[in-house]
Amino acid sequence: NPFNPVTNVEYTLSQAGNVEIVVYDIMGRQVDAIYNDFKSNGTHSIVWDASTKSSGIYYIQIKSNNSIKTEKVVLMK
């Protein structure tokens, strides 16, 4: 899943609720906050523009309704 410098993050919610999407670097430091607001149930997508970030491995974490999902992505410039 290498990308440069924009990637699309898709996720599905079984029930409406607050959604927080954050990005961490390989050291576990938060490097970006993509979204933090209410979303209805269903499938959604959001774009992460990493043009100001360095090449490397990042983790995109989606938190919603007591559920956490993390996906590894690779930024290659």
PDB file of N, H, CA, C and O in Angstrom:
ATOM      1  N   ASN A   1       0.800  -1.204   0.000  1.00  0.00           N
ATOM      2  CA  ASN A   1       0.000   0.000   0.000  1.00  0.00           C
ATOM      3  C   ASN A   1       0.846   1.274   0.000  1.00  0.00           C
ATOM      4  O   ASN A   1       0.452   2.259   0.624  1.00  0.00           O
ATOM      5  N   PRO A   2       1.985   1.285  -0.673  1.00  0.00           N
ATOM      6  CA  PRO A   2       2.728   2.549  -0.728  1.00  0.00           C
ATOM      7  C   PRO A   2       1.902   3.648  -1.386  1.00  0.00           C
ATOM      8  O   PRO A   2       1.135   3.388  -2.313  1.00  0.00           O
ATOM      9  N   PHE A   3       2.064   4.875  -0.900  1.00  0.00           N
ATOM     10  H   PHE A   3       2.687   5.086  -0.147  1.00  0.00           H
ATOM     11  CA  PHE A   3       1.356   6.013  -1.480  1.00  0.00           C
ATOM     12  C   PHE A   3       2.288   7.212  -1.537  1.00  0.00           C
ATOM     13  O   PHE A   3       3.307   7.245  -0.847  1.00  0.00           O
ATOM     14  N   ASN A   4       1.943   8.191  -2.353  1.00  0.00           N
ATOM     15  H   ASN A   4       1.116   8.165  -2.914  1.00  0.00           H
ATOM     16  CA  ASN A   4       2.755   9.383  -2.490  1.00  0.00           C
ATOM     17  C   ASN A   4       1.921  10.511  -3.068  1.00  0.00           C
ATOM     18  O   ASN A   4       1.450  10.372  -4.197  1.00  0.00           O
ATOM     19  N   PRO A   5       1.713  11.594  -2.386  1.00  0.00           N
ATOM     20  CA  PRO A   5       1.744  11.794  -0.940  1.00  0.00           C
ATOM     21  C   PRO A   5       0.345  11.762  -0.327  1.00  0.00           C
ATOM     22  O   PRO A   5       0.171  12.139   0.832  1.00  0.00           O
ATOM     23  N   VAL A   6      -0.665  11.311  -1.103  1.00  0.00           N
ATOM     24  H   VAL A   6      -0.523  11.005  -2.044  1.00  0.00           H
ATOM     25  CA  VAL A   6      -2.049  11.326  -0.620  1.00  0.00           C
ATOM     26  C   VAL A   6      -2.603   9.908  -0.617  1.00  0.00           C
ATOM     27  O   VAL A   6      -2.386   9.147  -1.560  1.00  0.00           O
ATOM     28  N   THR A   7      -3.322   9.555   0.453  1.00  0.00           N
ATOM     29  H   THR A   7      -3.498  10.173   1.219  1.00  0.00           H
ATOM     30  CA  THR A   7      -3.981   8.255   0.501  1.00  0.00           C
ATOM     31  C   THR A   7      -5.417   8.429   0.968  1.00  0.00           C
ATOM     32  O   THR A   7      -5.735   9.357   1.711  1.00  0.00           O
ATOM     33  N   ASN A   8      -6.268   7.534   0.526  1.00  0.00           N
ATOM     34  H   ASN A   8      -6.010   6.781  -0.078  1.00  0.00           H
ATOM     35  CA  ASN A   8      -7.677   7.555   0.884  1.00  0.00           C
ATOM     36  C   ASN A   8      -7.925   6.496   1.956  1.00  0.00           C
ATOM     37  O   ASN A   8      -7.569   5.332   1.771  1.00  0.00           O
ATOM     38  N   VAL A   9      -8.524   6.885   3.060  1.00  0.00           N
ATOM     39  H   VAL A   9      -8.813   7.831   3.211  1.00  0.00           H
ATOM     40  CA  VAL A   9      -8.819   5.984   4.171  1.00  0.00           C
ATOM     41  C   VAL A   9     -10.316   5.699   4.153  1.00  0.00           C
ATOM     42  O   VAL A   9     -11.126   6.613   4.302  1.00  0.00           O
ATOM     43  N   GLU A  10     -10.683   4.429   3.972  1.00  0.00           N
ATOM     44  H   GLU A  10     -10.024   3.687   3.852  1.00  0.00           H
ATOM     45  CA  GLU A  10     -12.092   4.044   3.981  1.00  0.00           C
ATOM     46  C   GLU A  10     -12.396   3.236   5.237  1.00  0.00           C
ATOM     47  O   GLU A  10     -11.581   2.430   5.687  1.00  0.00           O
ATOM     48  N   TYR A  11     -13.581   3.464   5.792  1.00  0.00           N
ATOM     49  H   TYR A  11     -14.243   4.118   5.427  1.00  0.00           H
ATOM     50  CA  TYR A  11     -13.995   2.730   6.990  1.00  0.00           C
ATOM     51  C   TYR A  11     -15.513   2.653   7.025  1.00  0.00           C
ATOM     52  O   TYR A  11     -16.212   3.474   6.431  1.00  0.00           O
ATOM     53  N   THR A  12     -16.004   1.642   7.737  1.00  0.00           N
ATOM     54  H   THR A  12     -15.436   0.975   8.219  1.00  0.00           H
ATOM     55  CA  THR A  12     -17.443   1.420   7.861  1.00  0.00           C
ATOM     56  C   THR A  12     -17.826   1.407   9.334  1.00  0.00           C
ATOM     57  O   THR A  12     -17.167   0.761  10.149  1.00  0.00           O
ATOM     58  N   LEU A  13     -18.888   2.120   9.670  1.00  0.00           N
ATOM     59  H   LEU A  13     -19.423   2.645   9.008  1.00  0.00           H
ATOM     60  CA  LEU A  13     -19.407   2.164  11.033  1.00  0.00           C
ATOM     61  C   LEU A  13     -20.718   1.400  11.101  1.00  0.00           C
ATOM     62  O   LEU A  13     -21.619   1.634  10.296  1.00  0.00           O
ATOM     63  N   SER A  14     -20.827   0.493  12.054  1.00  0.00           N
ATOM     64  H   SER A  14     -20.094   0.304  12.708  1.00  0.00           H
ATOM     65  CA  SER A  14     -22.071  -0.247  12.223  1.00  0.00           C
ATOM     66  C   SER A  14     -23.121   0.597  12.946  1.00  0.00           C
ATOM     67  O   SER A  14     -24.321   0.355  12.819  1.00  0.00           O
ATOM     68  N   GLN A  15     -22.654   1.594  13.709  1.00  0.00           N
ATOM     69  H   GLN A  15     -21.679   1.791  13.813  1.00  0.00           H
ATOM     70  CA  GLN A  15     -23.576   2.515  14.360  1.00  0.00           C
ATOM     71  C   GLN A  15     -22.962   3.904  14.396  1.00  0.00           C
ATOM     72  O   GLN A  15     -21.740   4.053  14.377  1.00  0.00           O
ATOM     73  N   ALA A  16     -23.807   4.913  14.447  1.00  0.00           N
ATOM     74  H   ALA A  16     -24.800   4.792  14.462  1.00  0.00           H
ATOM     75  CA  ALA A  16     -23.335   6.295  14.467  1.00  0.00           C
ATOM     76  C   ALA A  16     -22.565   6.570  15.750  1.00  0.00           C
ATOM     77  O   ALA A  16     -22.796   5.930  16.776  1.00  0.00           O
ATOM     78  N   GLY A  17     -21.662   7.513  15.682  1.00  0.00           N
ATOM     79  H   GLY A  17     -21.474   8.033  14.849  1.00  0.00           H
ATOM     80  CA  GLY A  17     -20.908   7.880  16.870  1.00  0.00           C
ATOM     81  C   GLY A  17     -19.752   8.791  16.525  1.00  0.00           C
ATOM     82  O   GLY A  17     -19.531   9.125  15.361  1.00  0.00           O
ATOM     83  N   ASN A  18     -19.012   9.192  17.553  1.00  0.00           N
ATOM     84  H   ASN A  18     -19.191   8.920  18.499  1.00  0.00           H
ATOM     85  CA  ASN A  18     -17.850  10.033  17.344  1.00  0.00           C
ATOM     86  C   ASN A  18     -16.725   9.201  16.745  1.00  0.00           C
ATOM     87  O   ASN A  18     -16.487   8.069  17.164  1.00  0.00           O
ATOM     88  N   VAL A  19     -16.045   9.766  15.774  1.00  0.00           N
ATOM     89  H   VAL A  19     -16.238  10.686  15.434  1.00  0.00           H
ATOM     90  CA  VAL A  19     -14.940   9.089  15.104  1.00  0.00           C
ATOM     91  C   VAL A  19     -13.703   9.957  15.253  1.00  0.00           C
ATOM     92  O   VAL A  19     -13.739  11.163  15.005  1.00  0.00           O
ATOM     93  N   GLU A  20     -12.608   9.328  15.661  1.00  0.00           N
ATOM     94  H   GLU A  20     -12.578   8.348  15.862  1.00  0.00           H
ATOM     95  CA  GLU A  20     -11.326  10.016  15.750  1.00  0.00           C
ATOM     96  C   GLU A  20     -10.329   9.255  14.895  1.00  0.00           C
ATOM     97  O   GLU A  20     -10.136   8.053  15.078  1.00  0.00           O
ATOM     98  N   ILE A  21      -9.692   9.959  13.955  1.00  0.00           N
ATOM     99  H   ILE A  21      -9.849  10.936  13.806  1.00  0.00           H
ATOM    100  CA  ILE A  21      -8.696   9.346  13.079  1.00  0.00           C
ATOM    101  C   ILE A  21      -7.390  10.097  13.266  1.00  0.00           C
ATOM    102  O   ILE A  21      -7.301  11.295  12.998  1.00  0.00           O
ATOM    103  N   VAL A  22      -6.374   9.374  13.731  1.00  0.00           N
ATOM    104  H   VAL A  22      -6.446   8.400  13.949  1.00  0.00           H
ATOM    105  CA  VAL A  22      -5.066   9.983  13.979  1.00  0.00           C
ATOM    106  C   VAL A  22      -3.982   9.162  13.292  1.00  0.00           C
ATOM    107  O   VAL A  22      -4.167   7.981  12.998  1.00  0.00           O
ATOM    108  N   VAL A  23      -2.852   9.810  13.043  1.00  0.00           N
ATOM    109  H   VAL A  23      -2.702  10.769  13.281  1.00  0.00           H
ATOM    110  CA  VAL A  23      -1.721   9.156  12.385  1.00  0.00           C
ATOM    111  C   VAL A  23      -0.531   9.179  13.327  1.00  0.00           C
ATOM    112  O   VAL A  23      -0.227  10.203  13.939  1.00  0.00           O
ATOM    113  N   TYR A  24       0.149   8.021  13.438  1.00  0.00           N
ATOM    114  H   TYR A  24      -0.098   7.189  12.941  1.00  0.00           H
ATOM    115  CA  TYR A  24       1.333   7.882  14.273  1.00  0.00           C
ATOM    116  C   TYR A  24       2.525   7.496  13.413  1.00  0.00           C
ATOM    117  O   TYR A  24       2.375   6.824  12.392  1.00  0.00           O
ATOM    118  N   ASP A  25       3.708   7.924  13.831  1.00  0.00           N
ATOM    119  H   ASP A  25       3.830   8.470  14.660  1.00  0.00           H
ATOM    120  CA  ASP A  25       4.910   7.492  13.134  1.00  0.00           C
ATOM    121  C   ASP A  25       5.373   6.156  13.703  1.00  0.00           C
ATOM    122  O   ASP A  25       4.731   5.603  14.596  1.00  0.00           O
ATOM    123  N   ILE A  26       6.470   5.642  13.194  1.00  0.00           N
ATOM    124  H   ILE A  26       6.992   6.091  12.468  1.00  0.00           H
ATOM    125  CA  ILE A  26       6.969   4.323  13.592  1.00  0.00           C
ATOM    126  C   ILE A  26       7.373   4.283  15.072  1.00  0.00           C
ATOM    127  O   ILE A  26       7.436   3.208  15.667  1.00  0.00           O
ATOM    128  N   MET A  27       7.645   5.452  15.664  1.00  0.00           N
ATOM    129  H   MET A  27       7.594   6.326  15.180  1.00  0.00           H
ATOM    130  CA  MET A  27       8.029   5.534  17.077  1.00  0.00           C
ATOM    131  C   MET A  27       6.816   5.689  17.996  1.00  0.00           C
ATOM    132  O   MET A  27       6.962   5.750  19.217  1.00  0.00           O
ATOM    133  N   GLY A  28       5.620   5.751  17.405  1.00  0.00           N
ATOM    134  H   GLY A  28       5.501   5.702  16.413  1.00  0.00           H
ATOM    135  CA  GLY A  28       4.407   5.873  18.207  1.00  0.00           C
ATOM    136  C   GLY A  28       4.010   7.297  18.531  1.00  0.00           C
ATOM    137  O   GLY A  28       3.094   7.523  19.322  1.00  0.00           O
ATOM    138  N   ARG A  29       4.689   8.259  17.928  1.00  0.00           N
ATOM    139  H   ARG A  29       5.433   8.076  17.285  1.00  0.00           H
ATOM    140  CA  ARG A  29       4.343   9.666  18.155  1.00  0.00           C
ATOM    141  C   ARG A  29       3.222  10.085  17.211  1.00  0.00           C
ATOM    142  O   ARG A  29       3.242   9.756  16.025  1.00  0.00           O
ATOM    143  N   GLN A  30       2.247  10.813  17.745  1.00  0.00           N
ATOM    144  H   GLN A  30       2.231  11.080  18.708  1.00  0.00           H
ATOM    145  CA  GLN A  30       1.170  11.312  16.887  1.00  0.00           C
ATOM    146  C   GLN A  30       1.728  12.397  15.982  1.00  0.00           C
ATOM    147  O   GLN A  30       2.334  13.356  16.460  1.00  0.00           O
ATOM    148  N   VAL A  31       1.525  12.248  14.664  1.00  0.00           N
ATOM    149  H   VAL A  31       1.033  11.469  14.276  1.00  0.00           H
ATOM    150  CA  VAL A  31       2.048  13.220  13.703  1.00  0.00           C
ATOM    151  C   VAL A  31       0.942  13.988  12.993  1.00  0.00           C
ATOM    152  O   VAL A  31       1.209  15.007  12.356  1.00  0.00           O
ATOM    153  N   ASP A  32      -0.285  13.518  13.094  1.00  0.00           N
ATOM    154  H   ASP A  32      -0.502  12.690  13.612  1.00  0.00           H
ATOM    155  CA  ASP A  32      -1.394  14.206  12.427  1.00  0.00           C
ATOM    156  C   ASP A  32      -2.717  13.760  13.038  1.00  0.00           C
ATOM    157  O   ASP A  32      -2.855  12.624  13.489  1.00  0.00           O
ATOM    158  N   ALA A  33      -3.680  14.664  13.045  1.00  0.00           N
ATOM    159  H   ALA A  33      -3.568  15.588  12.678  1.00  0.00           H
ATOM    160  CA  ALA A  33      -5.055  14.355  13.432  1.00  0.00           C
ATOM    161  C   ALA A  33      -5.912  14.641  12.212  1.00  0.00           C
ATOM    162  O   ALA A  33      -6.068  15.796  11.814  1.00  0.00           O
ATOM    163  N   ILE A  34      -6.469  13.594  11.618  1.00  0.00           N
ATOM    164  H   ILE A  34      -6.342  12.656  11.941  1.00  0.00           H
ATOM    165  CA  ILE A  34      -7.201  13.747  10.365  1.00  0.00           C
ATOM    166  C   ILE A  34      -8.654  14.146  10.596  1.00  0.00           C
ATOM    167  O   ILE A  34      -9.197  14.972   9.863  1.00  0.00           O
ATOM    168  N   TYR A  35      -9.290  13.556  11.621  1.00  0.00           N
ATOM    169  H   TYR A  35      -8.849  12.884  12.217  1.00  0.00           H
ATOM    170  CA  TYR A  35     -10.721  13.789  11.821  1.00  0.00           C
ATOM    171  C   TYR A  35     -11.082  13.521  13.273  1.00  0.00           C
ATOM    172  O   TYR A  35     -10.540  12.606  13.894  1.00  0.00           O
ATOM    173  N   ASN A  36     -11.988  14.311  13.811  1.00  0.00           N
ATOM    174  H   ASN A  36     -12.428  15.054  13.306  1.00  0.00           H
ATOM    175  CA  ASN A  36     -12.514  14.074  15.154  1.00  0.00           C
ATOM    176  C   ASN A  36     -13.880  14.731  15.244  1.00  0.00           C
ATOM    177  O   ASN A  36     -13.996  15.904  15.597  1.00  0.00           O
ATOM    178  N   ASP A  37     -14.923  13.954  14.916  1.00  0.00           N
ATOM    179  H   ASP A  37     -14.828  13.000  14.629  1.00  0.00           H
ATOM    180  CA  ASP A  37     -16.279  14.499  14.915  1.00  0.00           C
ATOM    181  C   ASP A  37     -17.281  13.350  14.799  1.00  0.00           C
ATOM    182  O   ASP A  37     -16.892  12.186  14.698  1.00  0.00           O
ATOM    183  N   PHE A  38     -18.549  13.680  14.813  1.00  0.00           N
ATOM    184  H   PHE A  38     -18.865  14.625  14.895  1.00  0.00           H
ATOM    185  CA  PHE A  38     -19.617  12.692  14.722  1.00  0.00           C
ATOM    186  C   PHE A  38     -19.803  12.230  13.282  1.00  0.00           C
ATOM    187  O   PHE A  38     -19.736  13.035  12.352  1.00  0.00           O
ATOM    188  N   LYS A  39     -20.039  10.929  13.100  1.00  0.00           N
ATOM    189  H   LYS A  39     -20.093  10.276  13.856  1.00  0.00           H
ATOM    190  CA  LYS A  39     -20.360  10.362  11.784  1.00  0.00           C
ATOM    191  C   LYS A  39     -21.550   9.417  11.932  1.00  0.00           C
ATOM    192  O   LYS A  39     -21.706   8.751  12.955  1.00  0.00           O
ATOM    193  N   SER A  40     -22.382   9.370  10.898  1.00  0.00           N
ATOM    194  H   SER A  40     -22.256   9.911  10.066  1.00  0.00           H
ATOM    195  CA  SER A  40     -23.501   8.433  10.884  1.00  0.00           C
ATOM    196  C   SER A  40     -22.987   7.035  10.543  1.00  0.00           C
ATOM    197  O   SER A  40     -21.843   6.872  10.119  1.00  0.00           O
ATOM    198  N   ASN A  41     -23.840   6.032  10.731  1.00  0.00           N
ATOM    199  H   ASN A  41     -24.770   6.164  11.075  1.00  0.00           H
ATOM    200  CA  ASN A  41     -23.431   4.675  10.367  1.00  0.00           C
ATOM    201  C   ASN A  41     -23.309   4.575   8.845  1.00  0.00           C
ATOM    202  O   ASN A  41     -23.888   5.371   8.105  1.00  0.00           O
ATOM    203  N   GLY A  42     -22.544   3.582   8.399  1.00  0.00           N
ATOM    204  H   GLY A  42     -22.073   2.935   9.000  1.00  0.00           H
ATOM    205  CA  GLY A  42     -22.326   3.400   6.966  1.00  0.00           C
ATOM    206  C   GLY A  42     -20.856   3.484   6.612  1.00  0.00           C
ATOM    207  O   GLY A  42     -19.987   3.495   7.484  1.00  0.00           O
ATOM    208  N   THR A  43     -20.595   3.542   5.310  1.00  0.00           N
ATOM    209  H   THR A  43     -21.301   3.532   4.602  1.00  0.00           H
ATOM    210  CA  THR A  43     -19.230   3.581   4.806  1.00  0.00           C
ATOM    211  C   THR A  43     -18.814   5.025   4.540  1.00  0.00           C
ATOM    212  O   THR A  43     -19.570   5.809   3.966  1.00  0.00           O
ATOM    213  N   HIS A  44     -17.602   5.360   4.965  1.00  0.00           N
ATOM    214  H   HIS A  44     -16.988   4.723   5.431  1.00  0.00           H
ATOM    215  CA  HIS A  44     -17.073   6.712   4.823  1.00  0.00           C
ATOM    216  C   HIS A  44     -15.648   6.638   4.301  1.00  0.00           C
ATOM    217  O   HIS A  44     -14.998   5.595   4.377  1.00  0.00           O
ATOM    218  N   SER A  45     -15.177   7.746   3.776  1.00  0.00           N
ATOM    219  H   SER A  45     -15.706   8.593   3.714  1.00  0.00           H
ATOM    220  CA  SER A  45     -13.779   7.821   3.373  1.00  0.00           C
ATOM    221  C   SER A  45     -13.264   9.223   3.650  1.00  0.00           C
ATOM    222  O   SER A  45     -14.019  10.195   3.646  1.00  0.00           O
ATOM    223  N   ILE A  46     -11.964   9.303   3.890  1.00  0.00           N
ATOM    224  H   ILE A  46     -11.351   8.513   3.893  1.00  0.00           H
ATOM    225  CA  ILE A  46     -11.316  10.586   4.149  1.00  0.00           C
ATOM    226  C   ILE A  46      -9.923  10.522   3.553  1.00  0.00           C
ATOM    227  O   ILE A  46      -9.316   9.453   3.489  1.00  0.00           O
ATOM    228  N   VAL A  47      -9.423  11.653   3.123  1.00  0.00           N
ATOM    229  H   VAL A  47      -9.916  12.521   3.175  1.00  0.00           H
ATOM    230  CA  VAL A  47      -8.114  11.717   2.479  1.00  0.00           C
ATOM    231  C   VAL A  47      -7.080  12.225   3.478  1.00  0.00           C
ATOM    232  O   VAL A  47      -7.321  13.192   4.200  1.00  0.00           O
ATOM    233  N   TRP A  48      -5.921  11.558   3.510  1.00  0.00           N
ATOM    234  H   TRP A  48      -5.725  10.772   2.924  1.00  0.00           H
ATOM    235  CA  TRP A  48      -4.788  12.047   4.296  1.00  0.00           C
ATOM    236  C   TRP A  48      -3.730  12.552   3.328  1.00  0.00           C
ATOM    237  O   TRP A  48      -3.196  11.785   2.526  1.00  0.00           O
ATOM    238  N   ASP A  49      -3.429  13.841   3.406  1.00  0.00           N
ATOM    239  H   ASP A  49      -3.863  14.464   4.057  1.00  0.00           H
ATOM    240  CA  ASP A  49      -2.389  14.461   2.585  1.00  0.00           C
ATOM    241  C   ASP A  49      -1.112  14.510   3.421  1.00  0.00           C
ATOM    242  O   ASP A  49      -1.009  15.289   4.370  1.00  0.00           O
ATOM    243  N   ALA A  50      -0.151  13.680   3.064  1.00  0.00           N
ATOM    244  H   ALA A  50      -0.234  13.048   2.293  1.00  0.00           H
ATOM    245  CA  ALA A  50       1.099  13.576   3.817  1.00  0.00           C
ATOM    246  C   ALA A  50       2.248  14.292   3.109  1.00  0.00           C
ATOM    247  O   ALA A  50       3.411  13.922   3.274  1.00  0.00           O
ATOM    248  N   SER A  51       1.921  15.310   2.325  1.00  0.00           N
ATOM    249  H   SER A  51       0.976  15.610   2.191  1.00  0.00           H
ATOM    250  CA  SER A  51       2.955  15.990   1.542  1.00  0.00           C
ATOM    251  C   SER A  51       4.001  16.685   2.416  1.00  0.00           C
ATOM    252  O   SER A  51       5.114  16.942   1.956  1.00  0.00           O
ATOM    253  N   THR A  52       3.658  16.991   3.665  1.00  0.00           N
ATOM    254  H   THR A  52       2.754  16.782   4.038  1.00  0.00           H
ATOM    255  CA  THR A  52       4.634  17.635   4.556  1.00  0.00           C
ATOM    256  C   THR A  52       5.376  16.635   5.434  1.00  0.00           C
ATOM    257  O   THR A  52       6.192  17.033   6.265  1.00  0.00           O
ATOM    258  N   LYS A  53       5.106  15.351   5.266  1.00  0.00           N
ATOM    259  H   LYS A  53       4.443  15.028   4.591  1.00  0.00           H
ATOM    260  CA  LYS A  53       5.729  14.303   6.085  1.00  0.00           C
ATOM    261  C   LYS A  53       6.895  13.655   5.342  1.00  0.00           C
ATOM    262  O   LYS A  53       6.976  13.724   4.116  1.00  0.00           O
ATOM    263  N   SER A  54       7.787  13.031   6.087  1.00  0.00           N
ATOM    264  H   SER A  54       7.721  12.975   7.084  1.00  0.00           H
ATOM    265  CA  SER A  54       8.921  12.321   5.505  1.00  0.00           C
ATOM    266  C   SER A  54       8.500  10.932   5.055  1.00  0.00           C
ATOM    267  O   SER A  54       7.526  10.373   5.559  1.00  0.00           O
ATOM    268  N   SER A  55       9.238  10.384   4.110  1.00  0.00           N
ATOM    269  H   SER A  55      10.030  10.838   3.701  1.00  0.00           H
ATOM    270  CA  SER A  55       8.990   8.999   3.690  1.00  0.00           C
ATOM    271  C   SER A  55       9.144   8.074   4.884  1.00  0.00           C
ATOM    272  O   SER A  55       9.961   8.324   5.770  1.00  0.00           O
ATOM    273  N   GLY A  56       8.361   7.008   4.908  1.00  0.00           N
ATOM    274  H   GLY A  56       7.697   6.804   4.188  1.00  0.00           H
ATOM    275  CA  GLY A  56       8.460   6.049   5.997  1.00  0.00           C
ATOM    276  C   GLY A  56       7.156   5.340   6.265  1.00  0.00           C
ATOM    277  O   GLY A  56       6.196   5.447   5.502  1.00  0.00           O
ATOM    278  N   ILE A  57       7.140   4.609   7.371  1.00  0.00           N
ATOM    279  H   ILE A  57       7.920   4.522   7.991  1.00  0.00           H
ATOM    280  CA  ILE A  57       5.972   3.835   7.784  1.00  0.00           C
ATOM    281  C   ILE A  57       5.159   4.656   8.779  1.00  0.00           C
ATOM    282  O   ILE A  57       5.701   5.260   9.705  1.00  0.00           O
ATOM    283  N   TYR A  58       3.856   4.663   8.566  1.00  0.00           N
ATOM    284  H   TYR A  58       3.415   4.173   7.813  1.00  0.00           H
ATOM    285  CA  TYR A  58       2.932   5.366   9.458  1.00  0.00           C
ATOM    286  C   TYR A  58       1.782   4.424   9.813  1.00  0.00           C
ATOM    287  O   TYR A  58       1.499   3.467   9.093  1.00  0.00           O
ATOM    288  N   TYR A  59       1.139   4.711  10.919  1.00  0.00           N
ATOM    289  H   TYR A  59       1.369   5.489  11.504  1.00  0.00           H
ATOM    290  CA  TYR A  59      -0.027   3.939  11.364  1.00  0.00           C
ATOM    291  C   TYR A  59      -1.221   4.869  11.461  1.00  0.00           C
ATOM    292  O   TYR A  59      -1.186   5.865  12.183  1.00  0.00           O
ATOM    293  N   ILE A  60      -2.281   4.541  10.728  1.00  0.00           N
ATOM    294  H   ILE A  60      -2.309   3.732  10.141  1.00  0.00           H
ATOM    295  CA  ILE A  60      -3.513   5.318  10.779  1.00  0.00           C
ATOM    296  C   ILE A  60      -4.471   4.581  11.706  1.00  0.00           C
ATOM    297  O   ILE A  60      -4.805   3.419  11.475  1.00  0.00           O
ATOM    298  N   GLN A  61      -4.909   5.267  12.757  1.00  0.00           N
ATOM    299  H   GLN A  61      -4.638   6.211  12.945  1.00  0.00           H
ATOM    300  CA  GLN A  61      -5.768   4.643  13.764  1.00  0.00           C
ATOM    301  C   GLN A  61      -7.140   5.305  13.751  1.00  0.00           C
ATOM    302  O   GLN A  61      -7.263   6.529  13.795  1.00  0.00           O
ATOM    303  N   ILE A  62      -8.178   4.452  13.690  1.00  0.00           N
ATOM    304  H   ILE A  62      -8.078   3.458  13.655  1.00  0.00           H
ATOM    305  CA  ILE A  62      -9.562   4.918  13.702  1.00  0.00           C
ATOM    306  C   ILE A  62     -10.211   4.425  14.996  1.00  0.00           C
ATOM    307  O   ILE A  62     -10.261   3.222  15.255  1.00  0.00           O
ATOM    308  N   LYS A  63     -10.705   5.363  15.801  1.00  0.00           N
ATOM    309  H   LYS A  63     -10.664   6.339  15.591  1.00  0.00           H
ATOM    310  CA  LYS A  63     -11.391   5.034  17.051  1.00  0.00           C
ATOM    311  C   LYS A  63     -12.843   5.448  16.925  1.00  0.00           C
ATOM    312  O   LYS A  63     -13.145   6.572  16.524  1.00  0.00           O
ATOM    313  N   SER A  64     -13.760   4.514  17.277  1.00  0.00           N
ATOM    314  H   SER A  64     -13.515   3.601  17.602  1.00  0.00           H
ATOM    315  CA  SER A  64     -15.179   4.830  17.247  1.00  0.00           C
ATOM    316  C   SER A  64     -15.952   3.808  18.073  1.00  0.00           C
ATOM    317  O   SER A  64     -15.712   2.606  17.960  1.00  0.00           O
ATOM    318  N   ASN A  65     -16.868   4.278  18.893  1.00  0.00           N
ATOM    319  H   ASN A  65     -17.062   5.254  18.985  1.00  0.00           H
ATOM    320  CA  ASN A  65     -17.772   3.399  19.646  1.00  0.00           C
ATOM    321  C   ASN A  65     -17.033   2.263  20.344  1.00  0.00           C
ATOM    322  O   ASN A  65     -17.395   1.098  20.182  1.00  0.00           O
ATOM    323  N   ASN A  66     -16.019   2.588  21.107  1.00  0.00           N
ATOM    324  H   ASN A  66     -15.726   3.534  21.239  1.00  0.00           H
ATOM    325  CA  ASN A  66     -15.232   1.612  21.859  1.00  0.00           C
ATOM    326  C   ASN A  66     -14.514   0.610  20.971  1.00  0.00           C
ATOM    327  O   ASN A  66     -14.170  -0.480  21.426  1.00  0.00           O
ATOM    328  N   SER A  67     -14.283   0.959  19.717  1.00  0.00           N
ATOM    329  H   SER A  67     -14.563   1.845  19.347  1.00  0.00           H
ATOM    330  CA  SER A  67     -13.567   0.105  18.779  1.00  0.00           C
ATOM    331  C   SER A  67     -12.356   0.869  18.249  1.00  0.00           C
ATOM    332  O   SER A  67     -12.430   2.070  17.988  1.00  0.00           O
ATOM    333  N   ILE A  68     -11.243   0.156  18.095  1.00  0.00           N
ATOM    334  H   ILE A  68     -11.183  -0.819  18.308  1.00  0.00           H
ATOM    335  CA  ILE A  68     -10.030   0.771  17.558  1.00  0.00           C
ATOM    336  C   ILE A  68      -9.500  -0.114  16.441  1.00  0.00           C
ATOM    337  O   ILE A  68      -9.342  -1.322  16.615  1.00  0.00           O
ATOM    338  N   LYS A  69      -9.226   0.500  15.290  1.00  0.00           N
ATOM    339  H   LYS A  69      -9.355   1.482  15.150  1.00  0.00           H
ATOM    340  CA  LYS A  69      -8.624  -0.223  14.175  1.00  0.00           C
ATOM    341  C   LYS A  69      -7.409   0.573  13.716  1.00  0.00           C
ATOM    342  O   LYS A  69      -7.471   1.792  13.558  1.00  0.00           O
ATOM    343  N   THR A  70      -6.300  -0.138  13.505  1.00  0.00           N
ATOM    344  H   THR A  70      -6.249  -1.129  13.634  1.00  0.00           H
ATOM    345  CA  THR A  70      -5.060   0.489  13.086  1.00  0.00           C
ATOM    346  C   THR A  70      -4.577  -0.165  11.801  1.00  0.00           C
ATOM    347  O   THR A  70      -4.583  -1.389  11.666  1.00  0.00           O
ATOM    348  N   GLU A  71      -4.156   0.685  10.849  1.00  0.00           N
ATOM    349  H   GLU A  71      -4.152   1.679  10.958  1.00  0.00           H
ATOM    350  CA  GLU A  71      -3.655   0.181   9.575  1.00  0.00           C
ATOM    351  C   GLU A  71      -2.288   0.807   9.288  1.00  0.00           C
ATOM    352  O   GLU A  71      -2.087   2.008   9.465  1.00  0.00           O
ATOM    353  N   LYS A  72      -1.357  -0.035   8.841  1.00  0.00           N
ATOM    354  H   LYS A  72      -1.519  -1.011   8.697  1.00  0.00           H
ATOM    355  CA  LYS A  72      -0.027   0.447   8.482  1.00  0.00           C
ATOM    356  C   LYS A  72      -0.031   0.910   7.044  1.00  0.00           C
ATOM    357  O   LYS A  72      -0.581   0.240   6.171  1.00  0.00           O
ATOM    358  N   VAL A  73       0.589   2.069   6.790  1.00  0.00           N
ATOM    359  H   VAL A  73       1.036   2.614   7.499  1.00  0.00           H
ATOM    360  CA  VAL A  73       0.734   2.593   5.434  1.00  0.00           C
ATOM    361  C   VAL A  73       2.194   3.015   5.232  1.00  0.00           C
ATOM    362  O   VAL A  73       2.900   3.321   6.193  1.00  0.00           O
ATOM    363  N   VAL A  74       2.626   3.025   3.985  1.00  0.00           N
ATOM    364  H   VAL A  74       2.052   2.777   3.205  1.00  0.00           H
ATOM    365  CA  VAL A  74       4.003   3.383   3.667  1.00  0.00           C
ATOM    366  C   VAL A  74       3.998   4.576   2.732  1.00  0.00           C
ATOM    367  O   VAL A  74       3.450   4.517   1.631  1.00  0.00           O
ATOM    368  N   LEU A  75       4.621   5.670   3.186  1.00  0.00           N
ATOM    369  H   LEU A  75       5.066   5.718   4.080  1.00  0.00           H
ATOM    370  CA  LEU A  75       4.760   6.862   2.368  1.00  0.00           C
ATOM    371  C   LEU A  75       6.096   6.803   1.650  1.00  0.00           C
ATOM    372  O   LEU A  75       7.151   6.742   2.282  1.00  0.00           O
ATOM    373  N   MET A  76       6.042   6.822   0.321  1.00  0.00           N
ATOM    374  H   MET A  76       5.185   6.871  -0.192  1.00  0.00           H
ATOM    375  CA  MET A  76       7.262   6.786  -0.492  1.00  0.00           C
ATOM    376  C   MET A  76       7.288   8.023  -1.378  1.00  0.00           C
ATOM    377  O   MET A  76       6.442   8.194  -2.256  1.00  0.00           O
ATOM    378  N   LYS A  77       8.265   8.876  -1.134  1.00  0.00           N
ATOM    379  H   LYS A  77       8.952   8.737  -0.420  1.00  0.00           H
ATOM    380  CA  LYS A  77       8.387  10.106  -1.930  1.00  0.00           C
ATOM    381  C   LYS A  77       9.482   9.945  -2.962  1.00  0.00           C
ATOM    382  O   LYS A  77       9.743  10.867  -3.733  1.00  0.00           O
TER     383      LYS A  77
END
